């Protein structure tokens, strides 16, 4: 499952001395993918999943983490 694999990638980023801000951003992106598309084995993600993710992400307010009324809502609630 993707949710069990991505922490290993984040750990590799730490070992390669990537900036913590970058690691946090990647972590947030991975969590967004799981929330919007679902958690499944890595080889089951398709190009269609990528397009769906991009389309859904474009519908979400840009400053969702900064604007008070959006802050505590999940991505699905925002959609």
Secondary structure, DSSP 8 states (H G I E B T S, - for coil): -HHHHHHHHHHHHHHTT--HHHHHHHHHHHHHHHHHH----GGG--HHHHHHHHHHHHHS-TTTTTSHHHHT--HHHH-
